[in-house]
């Protein structure tokens, strides 16, 4: 049971990191213009 929670947490962390880096890249690109 706990490994399922661990898998869900790692997926959330990975997708959260991806979304944050994409958002940061978009924000930086808008400031550059």
HUQUIWO-V688428 format. One line per field, one symbol per residue. ss: DSSP state (h for helix, s for strand, l for the rest). phi: phi as a letter, one per 20 degrees, with the letter a starting at -180 (. if undefined). psi: psi as a letter, one per 20 degrees, with the letter a starting at -180 (. if undefined). A space follows every 50 residues. Layout:
BEGIN
ss = ???
phi = ???
psi = ???
END
This chain:
BEGIN
ss = lhhhhhhhhhhhhhhhhhhhhhhhhhhhhhhhl
phi = .ffffffffffffffffffffffffffffffff
psi = ghhgggggghgggghggghghgggggghhhhh.
END
